[in-house]
Amino acid sequence: MDNAYHPLAPDWQVQHWFNTPAPLTLSSLHGKVIVLEAFQMLCPGCVSHGLPQAVRVHAAFPREQLAVVGLHTVFEHRDVMTPAALQAFLHEYRVPFPVGVDQPAPRGPIPMTMRAYAMQGTPTLTLIDRRGRVRQQHFGQVSDLVLGAQIGALLDEAPAGAAATSHVAGCTDDGCAVPATPGPTGAAE
């Protein structure tokens, strides 16, 4: 089990959702691994790599264990990347997973969720574990092989709230104890 400190993922601050009947929250996805793909529809790396990769992840992993969520986080060309334009974009590019529009900041160009996650730009892919902790964040491109290994490791971790189990008696997530052996009187020493 990974004992490193991992911060809780900040709540998403979204002004509009697409491809979902109800707004999504981190708490509504608790117990699932989350792949959060932050993008802008006019970002070449997002269109050529980030979004196609997120679509492949969405198709490859079981939805009861993993959720792919898009975050349209606009910090430039805000006047042309409107929610109406995004709706057409998602349809044309056949993006099947839920996509939220990041809430613009009251001051400055960096939207609220992008700022809360300290993203450096787009595309940014963030992996959130079953307990709601940020485990990885990739700015730019990450290979499918590396991403698949990271997702697989998170899926192998015990689900949130599940008790640790072991196939070997005396073992926990912290280690395996040597079984007590009977002494000459038959009592365990």
C-alpha positions, 0 to 999 in steps of 0.5 A: 500500500502506498503510504506517501502523503497525497492531498485530497482533490479539491472540489470541482467548480463547474458552471455547466456540465455536458454528457451527464444527466446531473452535475458530478462531484468528487463525492458522487464518484467516491470509490472510483478511480477518476481520470480528470482530463483538463483541456481547451478545444483550441489547444493542439495538444489537447485535440491531438493527444489528450482527448483521444487518450481520455476517450481510449481510457473511457473505452478500456476500463470498467465504468463501475471502477473508473470514471473519466471526466473532462474539464474544459478550462479556458484561460485564453480565447475565452470569447470564442470557446463558449459553452455553445461552441464546446457542445458542438465540439464534443458532438463532432469529436464524439467525446462520450464522457462527462465534461464540465466547464471550469468556472472563470475566476473573478479576477485573472485568466486562470479558472477556479478548478485549474487554479485549485489543482495548480495546473500548469496549462492544457492538456493536464491529466490528473489521477484521483484515487478511490479515496479522493486523493490526487495521485498523479498529475501530468502536464502535456503528453503522457504515454498510454503505457505509463498511464495504463500502469498508473491506472492499473496500480490505483485499481489494484488498491483496496476500494475506499472503505474496504477492510484490508484482506490478505490470503496469508494468515497474520498479514495486513497492509503493514506487514506479515507477523511470524506465527506463534509457535507452541512451546514445550508446554503447548502454549504459544511462545 
